[in-house]
Amino acid sequence: MVQNLLTIGFDADDTLWHNERFFKLTQSRFAELLADHADLDTLDARLLDAERRNIGHYGFGVKGFVLSMIETAIEVTEGRVPASVISELLSAGQELLAHPLELLPHAEEAVREMADSHHLVLITKGDLLHQERKLAQSGLGELFDGVEIVSDKTPATYARIFGATPGGAAGAMMVGNSLKSDVVPAIEAGGWGVFVPQELIWDLEHADPPESPRFRTLKDLGDLPKLVRDIG
């Protein structure tokens, strides 16, 4: 048994609250608006390519998603996309930013229980103002000892964040729904990685499970307290 697990990091979107399903609904609306110009598979592929290209320019989150939709609309219509379609896409982005927050099952209970015994850090990527607003709406903000809204999640990111927490990286656990962003780089930084899968995940977040004794999978956050007790 490994002792001295002192710090727990939580991802936010689709770990503590719903997120991707609202993006999928917006993407369906995007496809409907452009159905006369390209089929669904083509639109999905072109949009994903745009998102991949634009991460370095716009980062993660709603704003980059909306700009990628507009860019794709211009491309598939060869520059003839109606202003009304652009307006609809901007409205869709505003609705995404204003969508009421919905906590996932067991999220609040797990965070509250872990806050009684461990140093908690929220580690999320995306638009700064949007993520701050969602955390405030969640009612969980006061339970975290630290909040890190980062441009990307890499081993260096986790080494920096966990290096400043009790127990360092070796005594830290990262909990999230993305193998690519939450689990693999946290383990590579020397910590534990706990995968809590969700039905929907962004295509750019897929990765293979790591082969590591510090990797665990949970069906939901309701199982987290027992796992933490088992690890020590």
Biotite code that builds the C-alpha atoms (Angstrom):
import biotite.structure as struc

atoms = struc.array([
    struc.Atom([0.000, 0.000, 0.000], chain_id="A", res_id=1, res_name="MET", atom_name="CA", element="C"),
    struc.Atom([1.251, 3.468, -0.875], chain_id="A", res_id=2, res_name="VAL", atom_name="CA", element="C"),
    struc.Atom([0.968, 5.878, 2.026], chain_id="A", res_id=3, res_name="GLN", atom_name="CA", element="C"),
    struc.Atom([0.696, 9.648, 2.343], chain_id="A", res_id=4, res_name="ASN", atom_name="CA", element="C"),
    struc.Atom([-1.840, 10.510, -0.327], chain_id="A", res_id=5, res_name="LEU", atom_name="CA", element="C"),
    struc.Atom([-2.296, 14.131, 0.711], chain_id="A", res_id=6, res_name="LEU", atom_name="CA", element="C"),
    struc.Atom([-3.539, 16.041, -2.336], chain_id="A", res_id=7, res_name="THR", atom_name="CA", element="C"),
    struc.Atom([-6.397, 15.377, -4.736], chain_id="A", res_id=8, res_name="ILE", atom_name="CA", element="C"),
    struc.Atom([-6.816, 17.253, -7.980], chain_id="A", res_id=9, res_name="GLY", atom_name="CA", element="C"),
    struc.Atom([-10.190, 17.357, -9.707], chain_id="A", res_id=10, res_name="PHE", atom_name="CA", element="C"),
    struc.Atom([-10.933, 18.138, -13.319], chain_id="A", res_id=11, res_name="ASP", atom_name="CA", element="C"),
    struc.Atom([-14.040, 20.302, -13.783], chain_id="A", res_id=12, res_name="ALA", atom_name="CA", element="C"),
    struc.Atom([-15.885, 19.852, -17.105], chain_id="A", res_id=13, res_name="ASP", atom_name="CA", element="C"),
    struc.Atom([-17.525, 16.423, -17.403], chain_id="A", res_id=14, res_name="ASP", atom_name="CA", element="C"),
    struc.Atom([-15.949, 15.345, -14.117], chain_id="A", res_id=15, res_name="THR", atom_name="CA", element="C"),
    struc.Atom([-17.820, 17.580, -11.677], chain_id="A", res_id=16, res_name="LEU", atom_name="CA", element="C"),
    struc.Atom([-20.465, 18.973, -14.036], chain_id="A", res_id=17, res_name="TRP", atom_name="CA", element="C"),
    struc.Atom([-21.950, 18.352, -17.473], chain_id="A", res_id=18, res_name="HIS", atom_name="CA", element="C"),
    struc.Atom([-20.249, 20.037, -20.410], chain_id="A", res_id=19, res_name="ASN", atom_name="CA", element="C"),
    struc.Atom([-19.705, 17.990, -23.572], chain_id="A", res_id=20, res_name="GLU", atom_name="CA", element="C"),
    struc.Atom([-23.377, 17.235, -24.131], chain_id="A", res_id=21, res_name="ARG", atom_name="CA", element="C"),
    struc.Atom([-24.055, 20.952, -24.591], chain_id="A", res_id=22, res_name="PHE", atom_name="CA", element="C"),
    struc.Atom([-21.249, 21.176, -27.145], chain_id="A", res_id=23, res_name="PHE", atom_name="CA", element="C"),
    struc.Atom([-22.744, 18.200, -28.998], chain_id="A", res_id=24, res_name="LYS", atom_name="CA", element="C"),
    struc.Atom([-26.149, 19.887, -29.119], chain_id="A", res_id=25, res_name="LEU", atom_name="CA", element="C"),
    struc.Atom([-24.550, 23.034, -30.511], chain_id="A", res_id=26, res_name="THR", atom_name="CA", element="C"),
    struc.Atom([-22.645, 20.981, -33.082], chain_id="A", res_id=27, res_name="GLN", atom_name="CA", element="C"),
    struc.Atom([-25.937, 19.415, -34.207], chain_id="A", res_id=28, res_name="SER", atom_name="CA", element="C"),
    struc.Atom([-27.348, 22.907, -34.663], chain_id="A", res_id=29, res_name="ARG", atom_name="CA", element="C"),
    struc.Atom([-24.257, 23.840, -36.684], chain_id="A", res_id=30, res_name="PHE", atom_name="CA", element="C"),
    struc.Atom([-24.810, 20.820, -38.944], chain_id="A", res_id=31, res_name="ALA", atom_name="CA", element="C"),
    struc.Atom([-28.442, 21.766, -39.523], chain_id="A", res_id=32, res_name="GLU", atom_name="CA", element="C"),
    struc.Atom([-27.480, 25.303, -40.532], chain_id="A", res_id=33, res_name="LEU", atom_name="CA", element="C"),
    struc.Atom([-25.003, 24.012, -43.108], chain_id="A", res_id=34, res_name="LEU", atom_name="CA", element="C"),
    struc.Atom([-26.862, 20.908, -44.285], chain_id="A", res_id=35, res_name="ALA", atom_name="CA", element="C"),
    struc.Atom([-27.254, 22.369, -47.799], chain_id="A", res_id=36, res_name="ASP", atom_name="CA", element="C"),
    struc.Atom([-23.490, 22.704, -48.185], chain_id="A", res_id=37, res_name="HIS", atom_name="CA", element="C"),
    struc.Atom([-22.006, 19.483, -46.767], chain_id="A", res_id=38, res_name="ALA", atom_name="CA", element="C"),
    struc.Atom([-23.089, 16.181, -45.254], chain_id="A", res_id=39, res_name="ASP", atom_name="CA", element="C"),
    struc.Atom([-22.840, 15.489, -41.528], chain_id="A", res_id=40, res_name="LEU", atom_name="CA", element="C"),
    struc.Atom([-19.663, 13.391, -41.658], chain_id="A", res_id=41, res_name="ASP", atom_name="CA", element="C"),
    struc.Atom([-17.871, 15.992, -43.763], chain_id="A", res_id=42, res_name="THR", atom_name="CA", element="C"),
    struc.Atom([-18.912, 18.819, -41.455], chain_id="A", res_id=43, res_name="LEU", atom_name="CA", element="C"),
    struc.Atom([-17.842, 16.914, -38.343], chain_id="A", res_id=44, res_name="ASP", atom_name="CA", element="C"),
    struc.Atom([-14.446, 16.098, -39.866], chain_id="A", res_id=45, res_name="ALA", atom_name="CA", element="C"),
    struc.Atom([-13.839, 19.645, -41.110], chain_id="A", res_id=46, res_name="ARG", atom_name="CA", element="C"),
    struc.Atom([-14.848, 21.140, -37.762], chain_id="A", res_id=47, res_name="LEU", atom_name="CA", element="C"),
    struc.Atom([-12.568, 18.765, -35.861], chain_id="A", res_id=48, res_name="LEU", atom_name="CA", element="C"),
    struc.Atom([-9.672, 19.700, -38.150], chain_id="A", res_id=49, res_name="ASP", atom_name="CA", element="C"),
    struc.Atom([-10.367, 23.381, -37.485], chain_id="A", res_id=50, res_name="ALA", atom_name="CA", element="C"),
    struc.Atom([-10.483, 22.829, -33.729], chain_id="A", res_id=51, res_name="GLU", atom_name="CA", element="C"),
    struc.Atom([-7.203, 20.929, -33.853], chain_id="A", res_id=52, res_name="ARG", atom_name="CA", element="C"),
    struc.Atom([-5.537, 23.737, -35.828], chain_id="A", res_id=53, res_name="ARG", atom_name="CA", element="C"),
    struc.Atom([-6.938, 26.461, -33.619], chain_id="A", res_id=54, res_name="ASN", atom_name="CA", element="C"),
    struc.Atom([-6.128, 25.158, -30.149], chain_id="A", res_id=55, res_name="ILE", atom_name="CA", element="C"),
    struc.Atom([-2.762, 26.869, -30.288], chain_id="A", res_id=56, res_name="GLY", atom_name="CA", element="C"),
    struc.Atom([-4.396, 30.160, -31.276], chain_id="A", res_id=57, res_name="HIS", atom_name="CA", element="C"),
    struc.Atom([-7.561, 30.258, -29.181], chain_id="A", res_id=58, res_name="TYR", atom_name="CA", element="C"),
    struc.Atom([-7.033, 27.637, -26.490], chain_id="A", res_id=59, res_name="GLY", atom_name="CA", element="C"),
    struc.Atom([-9.760, 25.360, -25.160], chain_id="A", res_id=60, res_name="PHE", atom_name="CA", element="C"),
    struc.Atom([-13.367, 26.304, -24.530], chain_id="A", res_id=61, res_name="GLY", atom_name="CA", element="C"),
    struc.Atom([-16.432, 27.888, -26.062], chain_id="A", res_id=62, res_name="VAL", atom_name="CA", element="C"),
    struc.Atom([-14.768, 30.810, -27.796], chain_id="A", res_id=63, res_name="LYS", atom_name="CA", element="C"),
    struc.Atom([-12.363, 28.626, -29.745], chain_id="A", res_id=64, res_name="GLY", atom_name="CA", element="C"),
    struc.Atom([-15.222, 26.265, -30.606], chain_id="A", res_id=65, res_name="PHE", atom_name="CA", element="C"),
    struc.Atom([-17.364, 29.092, -31.998], chain_id="A", res_id=66, res_name="VAL", atom_name="CA", element="C"),
    struc.Atom([-14.501, 30.529, -34.032], chain_id="A", res_id=67, res_name="LEU", atom_name="CA", element="C"),
    struc.Atom([-13.791, 27.057, -35.425], chain_id="A", res_id=68, res_name="SER", atom_name="CA", element="C"),
    struc.Atom([-17.455, 26.665, -36.430], chain_id="A", res_id=69, res_name="MET", atom_name="CA", element="C"),
    struc.Atom([-17.373, 30.010, -38.217], chain_id="A", res_id=70, res_name="ILE", atom_name="CA", element="C"),
    struc.Atom([-14.116, 29.123, -39.965], chain_id="A", res_id=71, res_name="GLU", atom_name="CA", element="C"),
    struc.Atom([-15.563, 25.785, -41.075], chain_id="A", res_id=72, res_name="THR", atom_name="CA", element="C"),
    struc.Atom([-18.742, 27.455, -42.315], chain_id="A", res_id=73, res_name="ALA", atom_name="CA", element="C"),
    struc.Atom([-16.676, 29.830, -44.449], chain_id="A", res_id=74, res_name="ILE", atom_name="CA", element="C"),
    struc.Atom([-14.637, 26.937, -45.837], chain_id="A", res_id=75, res_name="GLU", atom_name="CA", element="C"),
    struc.Atom([-17.491, 24.596, -46.785], chain_id="A", res_id=76, res_name="VAL", atom_name="CA", element="C"),
    struc.Atom([-19.494, 27.404, -48.423], chain_id="A", res_id=77, res_name="THR", atom_name="CA", element="C"),
    struc.Atom([-16.380, 28.712, -50.223], chain_id="A", res_id=78, res_name="GLU", atom_name="CA", element="C"),
    struc.Atom([-16.841, 32.084, -48.594], chain_id="A", res_id=79, res_name="GLY", atom_name="CA", element="C"),
    struc.Atom([-20.542, 32.376, -49.323], chain_id="A", res_id=80, res_name="ARG", atom_name="CA", element="C"),
    struc.Atom([-21.913, 31.616, -45.862], chain_id="A", res_id=81, res_name="VAL", atom_name="CA", element="C"),
    struc.Atom([-24.866, 33.950, -45.161], chain_id="A", res_id=82, res_name="PRO", atom_name="CA", element="C"),
    struc.Atom([-24.502, 36.526, -42.410], chain_id="A", res_id=83, res_name="ALA", atom_name="CA", element="C"),
    struc.Atom([-27.602, 35.008, -40.817], chain_id="A", res_id=84, res_name="SER", atom_name="CA", element="C"),
    struc.Atom([-25.729, 31.718, -40.299], chain_id="A", res_id=85, res_name="VAL", atom_name="CA", element="C"),
    struc.Atom([-22.778, 33.513, -38.691], chain_id="A", res_id=86, res_name="ILE", atom_name="CA", element="C"),
    struc.Atom([-25.249, 35.294, -36.417], chain_id="A", res_id=87, res_name="SER", atom_name="CA", element="C"),
    struc.Atom([-26.832, 31.960, -35.458], chain_id="A", res_id=88, res_name="GLU", atom_name="CA", element="C"),
    struc.Atom([-23.432, 30.490, -34.600], chain_id="A", res_id=89, res_name="LEU", atom_name="CA", element="C"),
    struc.Atom([-22.542, 33.482, -32.441], chain_id="A", res_id=90, res_name="LEU", atom_name="CA", element="C"),
    struc.Atom([-25.873, 33.135, -30.637], chain_id="A", res_id=91, res_name="SER", atom_name="CA", element="C"),
    struc.Atom([-25.213, 29.434, -30.094], chain_id="A", res_id=92, res_name="ALA", atom_name="CA", element="C"),
    struc.Atom([-21.873, 30.290, -28.487], chain_id="A", res_id=93, res_name="GLY", atom_name="CA", element="C"),
    struc.Atom([-23.487, 32.847, -26.203], chain_id="A", res_id=94, res_name="GLN", atom_name="CA", element="C"),
    struc.Atom([-26.035, 30.257, -25.135], chain_id="A", res_id=95, res_name="GLU", atom_name="CA", element="C"),
    struc.Atom([-23.219, 27.823, -24.349], chain_id="A", res_id=96, res_name="LEU", atom_name="CA", element="C"),
    struc.Atom([-21.528, 30.415, -22.150], chain_id="A", res_id=97, res_name="LEU", atom_name="CA", element="C"),
    struc.Atom([-24.765, 31.163, -20.317], chain_id="A", res_id=98, res_name="ALA", atom_name="CA", element="C"),
    struc.Atom([-26.022, 27.592, -19.920], chain_id="A", res_id=99, res_name="HIS", atom_name="CA", element="C"),
    struc.Atom([-27.024, 26.704, -16.349], chain_id="A", res_id=100, res_name="PRO", atom_name="CA", element="C"),
    struc.Atom([-24.555, 24.427, -14.617], chain_id="A", res_id=101, res_name="LEU", atom_name="CA", element="C"),
    struc.Atom([-25.601, 20.853, -13.773], chain_id="A", res_id=102, res_name="GLU", atom_name="CA", element="C"),
    struc.Atom([-23.499, 18.857, -11.327], chain_id="A", res_id=103, res_name="LEU", atom_name="CA", element="C"),
    struc.Atom([-22.829, 15.223, -12.145], chain_id="A", res_id=104, res_name="LEU", atom_name="CA", element="C"),
    struc.Atom([-24.059, 12.472, -9.786], chain_id="A", res_id=105, res_name="PRO", atom_name="CA", element="C"),
    struc.Atom([-22.008, 12.147, -6.572], chain_id="A", res_id=106, res_name="HIS", atom_name="CA", element="C"),
    struc.Atom([-19.796, 15.128, -7.467], chain_id="A", res_id=107, res_name="ALA", atom_name="CA", element="C"),
    struc.Atom([-20.750, 17.331, -4.541], chain_id="A", res_id=108, res_name="GLU", atom_name="CA", element="C"),
    struc.Atom([-20.678, 14.498, -2.014], chain_id="A", res_id=109, res_name="GLU", atom_name="CA", element="C"),
    struc.Atom([-17.252, 13.298, -3.171], chain_id="A", res_id=110, res_name="ALA", atom_name="CA", element="C"),
    struc.Atom([-15.681, 16.744, -3.117], chain_id="A", res_id=111, res_name="VAL", atom_name="CA", element="C"),
    struc.Atom([-17.119, 17.554, 0.313], chain_id="A", res_id=112, res_name="ARG", atom_name="CA", element="C"),
    struc.Atom([-15.909, 14.280, 1.812], chain_id="A", res_id=113, res_name="GLU", atom_name="CA", element="C"),
    struc.Atom([-12.420, 14.627, 0.333], chain_id="A", res_id=114, res_name="MET", atom_name="CA", element="C"),
    struc.Atom([-12.190, 18.237, 1.519], chain_id="A", res_id=115, res_name="ALA", atom_name="CA", element="C"),
    struc.Atom([-12.430, 17.027, 5.127], chain_id="A", res_id=116, res_name="ASP", atom_name="CA", element="C"),
    struc.Atom([-9.241, 15.002, 4.856], chain_id="A", res_id=117, res_name="SER", atom_name="CA", element="C"),
    struc.Atom([-7.160, 16.169, 1.875], chain_id="A", res_id=118, res_name="HIS", atom_name="CA", element="C"),
    struc.Atom([-5.758, 19.237, 0.171], chain_id="A", res_id=119, res_name="HIS", atom_name="CA", element="C"),
    struc.Atom([-7.973, 19.805, -2.893], chain_id="A", res_id=120, res_name="LEU", atom_name="CA", element="C"),
    struc.Atom([-7.036, 21.522, -6.131], chain_id="A", res_id=121, res_name="VAL", atom_name="CA", element="C"),
    struc.Atom([-9.334, 22.159, -9.091], chain_id="A", res_id=122, res_name="LEU", atom_name="CA", element="C"),
    struc.Atom([-7.322, 21.846, -12.296], chain_id="A", res_id=123, res_name="ILE", atom_name="CA", element="C"),
    struc.Atom([-9.170, 22.752, -15.468], chain_id="A", res_id=124, res_name="THR", atom_name="CA", element="C"),
    struc.Atom([-8.502, 24.217, -18.884], chain_id="A", res_id=125, res_name="LYS", atom_name="CA", element="C"),
    struc.Atom([-10.665, 26.546, -20.917], chain_id="A", res_id=126, res_name="GLY", atom_name="CA", element="C"),
    struc.Atom([-11.765, 30.157, -20.946], chain_id="A", res_id=127, res_name="ASP", atom_name="CA", element="C"),
    struc.Atom([-10.817, 31.869, -17.670], chain_id="A", res_id=128, res_name="LEU", atom_name="CA", element="C"),
    struc.Atom([-14.036, 33.825, -17.112], chain_id="A", res_id=129, res_name="LEU", atom_name="CA", element="C"),
    struc.Atom([-16.275, 30.936, -18.136], chain_id="A", res_id=130, res_name="HIS", atom_name="CA", element="C"),
    struc.Atom([-14.542, 28.456, -15.840], chain_id="A", res_id=131, res_name="GLN", atom_name="CA", element="C"),
    struc.Atom([-14.592, 30.904, -12.929], chain_id="A", res_id=132, res_name="GLU", atom_name="CA", element="C"),
    struc.Atom([-18.310, 31.485, -13.479], chain_id="A", res_id=133, res_name="ARG", atom_name="CA", element="C"),
    struc.Atom([-19.065, 27.759, -13.563], chain_id="A", res_id=134, res_name="LYS", atom_name="CA", element="C"),
    struc.Atom([-17.095, 27.142, -10.379], chain_id="A", res_id=135, res_name="LEU", atom_name="CA", element="C"),
    struc.Atom([-19.020, 29.918, -8.632], chain_id="A", res_id=136, res_name="ALA", atom_name="CA", element="C"),
    struc.Atom([-22.339, 28.457, -9.806], chain_id="A", res_id=137, res_name="GLN", atom_name="CA", element="C"),
    struc.Atom([-21.355, 24.977, -8.636], chain_id="A", res_id=138, res_name="SER", atom_name="CA", element="C"),
    struc.Atom([-21.276, 25.956, -4.968], chain_id="A", res_id=139, res_name="GLY", atom_name="CA", element="C"),
    struc.Atom([-18.070, 23.924, -4.573], chain_id="A", res_id=140, res_name="LEU", atom_name="CA", element="C"),
    struc.Atom([-15.525, 26.707, -4.817], chain_id="A", res_id=141, res_name="GLY", atom_name="CA", element="C"),
    struc.Atom([-14.991, 27.145, -1.103], chain_id="A", res_id=142, res_name="GLU", atom_name="CA", element="C"),
    struc.Atom([-14.046, 23.479, -0.753], chain_id="A", res_id=143, res_name="LEU", atom_name="CA", element="C"),
    struc.Atom([-10.904, 23.808, -2.887], chain_id="A", res_id=144, res_name="PHE", atom_name="CA", element="C"),
    struc.Atom([-7.596, 24.932, -1.436], chain_id="A", res_id=145, res_name="ASP", atom_name="CA", element="C"),
    struc.Atom([-6.445, 25.998, -4.885], chain_id="A", res_id=146, res_name="GLY", atom_name="CA", element="C"),
    struc.Atom([-7.858, 26.599, -8.367], chain_id="A", res_id=147, res_name="VAL", atom_name="CA", element="C"),
    struc.Atom([-5.703, 26.305, -11.492], chain_id="A", res_id=148, res_name="GLU", atom_name="CA", element="C"),
    struc.Atom([-7.178, 27.304, -14.865], chain_id="A", res_id=149, res_name="ILE", atom_name="CA", element="C"),
    struc.Atom([-4.462, 26.302, -17.320], chain_id="A", res_id=150, res_name="VAL", atom_name="CA", element="C"),
    struc.Atom([-3.885, 26.586, -21.060], chain_id="A", res_id=151, res_name="SER", atom_name="CA", element="C"),
    struc.Atom([-3.142, 22.851, -21.333], chain_id="A", res_id=152, res_name="ASP", atom_name="CA", element="C"),
    struc.Atom([-2.579, 19.842, -19.124], chain_id="A", res_id=153, res_name="LYS", atom_name="CA", element="C"),
    struc.Atom([0.880, 18.374, -19.549], chain_id="A", res_id=154, res_name="THR", atom_name="CA", element="C"),
    struc.Atom([3.260, 16.496, -17.220], chain_id="A", res_id=155, res_name="PRO", atom_name="CA", element="C"),
    struc.Atom([5.011, 19.820, -16.611], chain_id="A", res_id=156, res_name="ALA", atom_name="CA", element="C"),
    struc.Atom([1.680, 21.401, -15.638], chain_id="A", res_id=157, res_name="THR", atom_name="CA", element="C"),
    struc.Atom([1.013, 18.745, -13.028], chain_id="A", res_id=158, res_name="TYR", atom_name="CA", element="C"),
    struc.Atom([4.607, 18.750, -11.784], chain_id="A", res_id=159, res_name="ALA", atom_name="CA", element="C"),
    struc.Atom([4.342, 22.503, -11.188], chain_id="A", res_id=160, res_name="ARG", atom_name="CA", element="C"),
    struc.Atom([0.942, 22.383, -9.490], chain_id="A", res_id=161, res_name="ILE", atom_name="CA", element="C"),
    struc.Atom([1.493, 19.292, -7.369], chain_id="A", res_id=162, res_name="PHE", atom_name="CA", element="C"),
    struc.Atom([5.034, 20.367, -6.549], chain_id="A", res_id=163, res_name="GLY", atom_name="CA", element="C"),
    struc.Atom([3.538, 23.201, -4.502], chain_id="A", res_id=164, res_name="ALA", atom_name="CA", element="C"),
    struc.Atom([1.074, 20.993, -2.595], chain_id="A", res_id=165, res_name="THR", atom_name="CA", element="C"),
    struc.Atom([1.453, 18.768, 0.483], chain_id="A", res_id=166, res_name="PRO", atom_name="CA", element="C"),
    struc.Atom([3.233, 15.552, -0.439], chain_id="A", res_id=167, res_name="GLY", atom_name="CA", element="C"),
    struc.Atom([4.332, 16.772, -3.847], chain_id="A", res_id=168, res_name="GLY", atom_name="CA", element="C"),
    struc.Atom([3.475, 14.840, -7.012], chain_id="A", res_id=169, res_name="ALA", atom_name="CA", element="C"),
    struc.Atom([4.124, 11.458, -5.382], chain_id="A", res_id=170, res_name="ALA", atom_name="CA", element="C"),
    struc.Atom([1.437, 12.197, -2.811], chain_id="A", res_id=171, res_name="GLY", atom_name="CA", element="C"),
    struc.Atom([-1.081, 13.562, -5.304], chain_id="A", res_id=172, res_name="ALA", atom_name="CA", element="C"),
    struc.Atom([-3.978, 12.092, -7.253], chain_id="A", res_id=173, res_name="MET", atom_name="CA", element="C"),
    struc.Atom([-5.682, 13.576, -10.316], chain_id="A", res_id=174, res_name="MET", atom_name="CA", element="C"),
    struc.Atom([-9.322, 12.661, -10.959], chain_id="A", res_id=175, res_name="VAL", atom_name="CA", element="C"),
    struc.Atom([-10.937, 13.276, -14.330], chain_id="A", res_id=176, res_name="GLY", atom_name="CA", element="C"),
    struc.Atom([-12.837, 12.036, -17.368], chain_id="A", res_id=177, res_name="ASN", atom_name="CA", element="C"),
    struc.Atom([-10.003, 12.421, -19.882], chain_id="A", res_id=178, res_name="SER", atom_name="CA", element="C"),
    struc.Atom([-7.211, 9.897, -20.156], chain_id="A", res_id=179, res_name="LEU", atom_name="CA", element="C"),
    struc.Atom([-5.265, 12.306, -22.352], chain_id="A", res_id=180, res_name="LYS", atom_name="CA", element="C"),
    struc.Atom([-5.528, 15.392, -20.161], chain_id="A", res_id=181, res_name="SER", atom_name="CA", element="C"),
    struc.Atom([-6.255, 14.206, -16.626], chain_id="A", res_id=182, res_name="ASP", atom_name="CA", element="C"),
    struc.Atom([-4.758, 10.756, -16.212], chain_id="A", res_id=183, res_name="VAL", atom_name="CA", element="C"),
    struc.Atom([-1.718, 10.114, -18.404], chain_id="A", res_id=184, res_name="VAL", atom_name="CA", element="C"),
    struc.Atom([0.151, 13.397, -17.776], chain_id="A", res_id=185, res_name="PRO", atom_name="CA", element="C"),
    struc.Atom([-0.555, 13.279, -14.033], chain_id="A", res_id=186, res_name="ALA", atom_name="CA", element="C"),
    struc.Atom([0.953, 9.803, -13.831], chain_id="A", res_id=187, res_name="ILE", atom_name="CA", element="C"),
    struc.Atom([3.924, 10.906, -15.953], chain_id="A", res_id=188, res_name="GLU", atom_name="CA", element="C"),
    struc.Atom([4.460, 13.721, -13.446], chain_id="A", res_id=189, res_name="ALA", atom_name="CA", element="C"),
    struc.Atom([4.715, 11.134, -10.647], chain_id="A", res_id=190, res_name="GLY", atom_name="CA", element="C"),
    struc.Atom([1.179, 11.165, -9.287], chain_id="A", res_id=191, res_name="GLY", atom_name="CA", element="C"),
    struc.Atom([-1.870, 8.944, -9.392], chain_id="A", res_id=192, res_name="TRP", atom_name="CA", element="C"),
    struc.Atom([-4.366, 9.115, -12.256], chain_id="A", res_id=193, res_name="GLY", atom_name="CA", element="C"),
    struc.Atom([-8.023, 8.189, -11.726], chain_id="A", res_id=194, res_name="VAL", atom_name="CA", element="C"),
    struc.Atom([-10.242, 7.865, -14.780], chain_id="A", res_id=195, res_name="PHE", atom_name="CA", element="C"),
    struc.Atom([-13.971, 8.515, -14.349], chain_id="A", res_id=196, res_name="VAL", atom_name="CA", element="C"),
    struc.Atom([-15.394, 7.953, -17.858], chain_id="A", res_id=197, res_name="PRO", atom_name="CA", element="C"),
    struc.Atom([-18.393, 9.759, -19.261], chain_id="A", res_id=198, res_name="GLN", atom_name="CA", element="C"),
    struc.Atom([-20.581, 8.703, -22.162], chain_id="A", res_id=199, res_name="GLU", atom_name="CA", element="C"),
    struc.Atom([-19.555, 11.707, -24.265], chain_id="A", res_id=200, res_name="LEU", atom_name="CA", element="C"),
    struc.Atom([-16.003, 12.916, -24.735], chain_id="A", res_id=201, res_name="ILE", atom_name="CA", element="C"),
    struc.Atom([-14.466, 15.375, -27.180], chain_id="A", res_id=202, res_name="TRP", atom_name="CA", element="C"),
    struc.Atom([-12.693, 13.584, -30.018], chain_id="A", res_id=203, res_name="ASP", atom_name="CA", element="C"),
    struc.Atom([-9.404, 15.340, -29.259], chain_id="A", res_id=204, res_name="LEU", atom_name="CA", element="C"),
    struc.Atom([-9.375, 13.945, -25.701], chain_id="A", res_id=205, res_name="GLU", atom_name="CA", element="C"),
    struc.Atom([-9.107, 10.249, -26.599], chain_id="A", res_id=206, res_name="HIS", atom_name="CA", element="C"),
    struc.Atom([-6.039, 8.290, -25.473], chain_id="A", res_id=207, res_name="ALA", atom_name="CA", element="C"),
    struc.Atom([-5.071, 4.737, -24.558], chain_id="A", res_id=208, res_name="ASP", atom_name="CA", element="C"),
    struc.Atom([-5.126, 3.702, -20.881], chain_id="A", res_id=209, res_name="PRO", atom_name="CA", element="C"),
    struc.Atom([-1.661, 3.850, -19.323], chain_id="A", res_id=210, res_name="PRO", atom_name="CA", element="C"),
    struc.Atom([0.118, 0.769, -18.077], chain_id="A", res_id=211, res_name="GLU", atom_name="CA", element="C"),
    struc.Atom([0.927, 1.959, -14.590], chain_id="A", res_id=212, res_name="SER", atom_name="CA", element="C"),
    struc.Atom([0.354, 0.762, -11.019], chain_id="A", res_id=213, res_name="PRO", atom_name="CA", element="C"),
    struc.Atom([-0.811, 4.312, -10.295], chain_id="A", res_id=214, res_name="ARG", atom_name="CA", element="C"),
    struc.Atom([-3.743, 4.109, -12.712], chain_id="A", res_id=215, res_name="PHE", atom_name="CA", element="C"),
    struc.Atom([-7.300, 3.438, -11.549], chain_id="A", res_id=216, res_name="ARG", atom_name="CA", element="C"),
    struc.Atom([-10.755, 3.561, -13.143], chain_id="A", res_id=217, res_name="THR", atom_name="CA", element="C"),
    struc.Atom([-14.008, 4.331, -11.321], chain_id="A", res_id=218, res_name="LEU", atom_name="CA", element="C"),
    struc.Atom([-17.560, 4.014, -12.612], chain_id="A", res_id=219, res_name="LYS", atom_name="CA", element="C"),
    struc.Atom([-18.466, 7.315, -10.933], chain_id="A", res_id=220, res_name="ASP", atom_name="CA", element="C"),
    struc.Atom([-17.312, 9.701, -8.206], chain_id="A", res_id=221, res_name="LEU", atom_name="CA", element="C"),
    struc.Atom([-19.344, 7.826, -5.618], chain_id="A", res_id=222, res_name="GLY", atom_name="CA", element="C"),
    struc.Atom([-16.521, 5.276, -5.487], chain_id="A", res_id=223, res_name="ASP", atom_name="CA", element="C"),
    struc.Atom([-13.757, 7.834, -4.942], chain_id="A", res_id=224, res_name="LEU", atom_name="CA", element="C"),
    struc.Atom([-13.747, 7.979, -1.122], chain_id="A", res_id=225, res_name="PRO", atom_name="CA", element="C"),
    struc.Atom([-13.228, 4.213, -0.839], chain_id="A", res_id=226, res_name="LYS", atom_name="CA", element="C"),
    struc.Atom([-10.419, 4.306, -3.401], chain_id="A", res_id=227, res_name="LEU", atom_name="CA", element="C"),
    struc.Atom([-8.678, 7.083, -1.501], chain_id="A", res_id=228, res_name="VAL", atom_name="CA", element="C"),
    struc.Atom([-8.963, 5.137, 1.751], chain_id="A", res_id=229, res_name="ARG", atom_name="CA", element="C"),
    struc.Atom([-7.602, 1.996, 0.076], chain_id="A", res_id=230, res_name="ASP", atom_name="CA", element="C"),
    struc.Atom([-4.586, 3.808, -1.330], chain_id="A", res_id=231, res_name="ILE", atom_name="CA", element="C"),
    struc.Atom([-3.830, 5.445, 2.005], chain_id="A", res_id=232, res_name="GLY", atom_name="CA", element="C"),
])
